[in-house]
Amino acid sequence: DTVCHEQVHERQQREIGIEEWWRRFYEDKQFRYDQELEAYRAQYQFMRERIRDRNKLTVYVTRLASFLSGSMYGNIVTQSEAVRAIRG
């Protein structure tokens, strides 16, 4: 699932150029959030096809949301907002 996440970033970086992507990633919280949200959504969809137990899937998406809503990405959303966003 992590490889799936990183593949999204590789595609994003190819689209706008790796140097520009990293510059914007560090300088722009909204850009960083948008890029990470797309990657976490892909990661969630990948695992959604593999985890059939709804409780385990809820634990999984909650863990992803804790990363997306955390200080590493600037605390831009709450965890519950991140869960809803990742699930789409």
Contact map, one row per residue, 1 for C-alpha under 8 A:
1111100000000000000000000000000000000000001101100000000000000000000000000000000000000000
1111110000000000000000000000000000000000001000000000000000000000000000000000000000000000
1111111000000000000000000000000000000000000000000000000000000000000000000000000000000000
1111111100000000000000000000000000000010011001000000000000000000000000000000000000000000
1111111110000000000000000000000000000011011000000000000000000000000000000000000000000000
0111111111000000000000000000000000000010000000000000000000000000000000000000000000000000
0011111111100000000000000000000000000000000000000000000000000000000000000000000000000000
0001111111110000000000000000000000000110010000000000000000000000000000000000000000000000
0000111111111000000000000000000000100010000000000000000000000000000000000000000000000000
0000011111111100000000000000000000000000000000000000000000000000000000000000000000000000
0000001111111110000000000000000000000000000000000000000000000000000000000000000000000000
0000000111111111000010000000000000100000000000000000000000000000000000000000000000000000
0000000011111111110110000000000000000000000000000000000000000000000000000000000000000000
0000000001111111110000000000000000000000000000000000000000000000000000000000000000000000
0000000000111111100000000000000000000000000000000000000000000000000000000000000000000000
0000000000011111110110000000000000000000000000000000000000000000000000000000000000000000
0000000000001111111110000000000000000000000000000000000000000000000000000000000000000000
0000000000001101111111000000000000000000000000000000000000000000000000000000000000000000
0000000000000000111111100000000000000000000000000000000000000000000000000000000000000000
0000000000001001111111110000000000000000000000000000000000000000000000000000000000000000
0000000000011001111111111000000000000000000000000000000000000000000000000000000000000000
0000000000000000011111111100000000000000000000000000000000000000000000000000000000000000
0000000000000000001111111110000000000000000000000000000000000000000000000000000000000000
0000000000000000000111111111001100000000000000000000000000000000000000000000000000000000
0000000000000000000011111111101100000000000000000000000000000000000000000000000000000000
0000000000000000000001111111100100000000000000000000000000000000000000000000000000000000
0000000000000000000000111111100000000000000000000000000000000000000000000000000000000000
0000000000000000000000011111111100000000000000000000000000000000000000000000000000000000
0000000000000000000000001111111110000000000000000000000000000000000000001101000000000000
0000000000000000000000000001111111000000000000000000000000000000000000000001000000000000
0000000000000000000000011001111111100000000000000000000000000000000000000000000000000000
0000000000000000000000011101111111110000000000000000000000000000000000001000000000000000
0000000000000000000000000000111111111000000000000000000000000000000100001001000000000000
0000000000000000000000000000011111111100000000000000000000000000000000000000000000000000
0000000010010000000000000000001111111110000000000000000000000000000000000000000000000000
0000000000000000000000000000000111111111000000000000000000000000000100000000000000000000
0000000000000000000000000000000011111111100000000000000000000000000100000000000000001100
0000000100000000000000000000000001111111110000000000000000000000000000000000000000000000
0001110110000000000000000000000000111111111000000000000000000000000000000000000000000000
0000100000000000000000000000000000011111111100000000000000000001000100000000000000000100
0000000000000000000000000000000000001111111110000000000000000000000000000000000000001111
0001100100000000000000000000000000000111111111000000000000000000000000000000000000000000
1101100000000000000000000000000000000011111111100000000000000000000000000000000000000000
1000000000000000000000000000000000000001111111110000000000001000000000000000000000000110
0000000000000000000000000000000000000000111111111000000000000000000000000000000000000000
1001000000000000000000000000000000000000011111111100000000000000000000000000000000000000
1000000000000000000000000000000000000000001111111110000010000000000000000000000000000000
0000000000000000000000000000000000000000000111111111000010000000000000000000000000000000
0000000000000000000000000000000000000000000011111111000000000000000000000000000000000000
0000000000000000000000000000000000000000000001111111000000000000000000000000000000000000
0000000000000000000000000000000000000000000000111111110110000000000000000000000000000000
0000000000000000000000000000000000000000000000011111110110000000000000000000000000000000
0000000000000000000000000000000000000000000000000011111110000000000000000000000000000000
0000000000000000000000000000000000000000000000000011111111000000000000000000000000000000
0000000000000000000000000000000000000000000000000000111111100000000000000000000000000000
0000000000000000000000000000000000000000000000000011111111110000000000000000000000000000
0000000000000000000000000000000000000000000000110011111111111000000000000000000000000000
0000000000000000000000000000000000000000000000000000011111111100000000000000000000000000
0000000000000000000000000000000000000000000000000000001111111110000000000000000000000000
0000000000000000000000000000000000000000000000000000000111111111000000000000000000000000
0000000000000000000000000000000000000000000100000000000011111111100000000000000000100110
0000000000000000000000000000000000000000000000000000000001111111110000000000001000100000
0000000000000000000000000000000000000000000000000000000000111111111000000000000000000000
0000000000000000000000000000000000000001000000000000000000011111111100000000000000100000
0000000000000000000000000000000000000000000000000000000000001111111110000000001101100100
0000000000000000000000000000000000000000000000000000000000000111111111000000001001000000
0000000000000000000000000000000000000000000000000000000000000011111111011000000000000000
0000000000000000000000000000000010011001000000000000000000000001111111011010101001000000
0000000000000000000000000000000000000000000000000000000000000000111111101111111001000000
0000000000000000000000000000000000000000000000000000000000000000011111111111001000000000
0000000000000000000000000000000000000000000000000000000000000000000011111110000000000000
0000000000000000000000000000000000000000000000000000000000000000001101111110000000000000
0000000000000000000000000000100110000000000000000000000000000000001111111111000000000000
0000000000000000000000000000100000000000000000000000000000000000000011111111000000000000
0000000000000000000000000000000000000000000000000000000000000000000111111111110000000000
0000000000000000000000000000110010000000000000000000000000000000000011001111110000000000
0000000000000000000000000000000000000000000000000000000000000000000110000011111011000000
0000000000000000000000000000000000000000000000000000000000000000000010000011111111000000
0000000000000000000000000000000000000000000000000000000000000100110111000000111111100000
0000000000000000000000000000000000000000000000000000000000000000100000000000011111110000
0000000000000000000000000000000000000000000000000000000000000000000000000000111111111000
0000000000000000000000000000000000000000000000000000000000000000110110000000111111111100
0000000000000000000000000000000000000000000000000000000000001101100000000000001111111110
0000000000000000000000000000000000000000000000000000000000000000000000000000000111111111
0000000000000000000000000000000000001000100000000000000000000000000000000000000011111111
0000000000000000000000000000000000001001100100000000000000001000100000000000000001111111
0000000000000000000000000000000000000000100100000000000000001000000000000000000000111111
0000000000000000000000000000000000000000100000000000000000000000000000000000000000011111
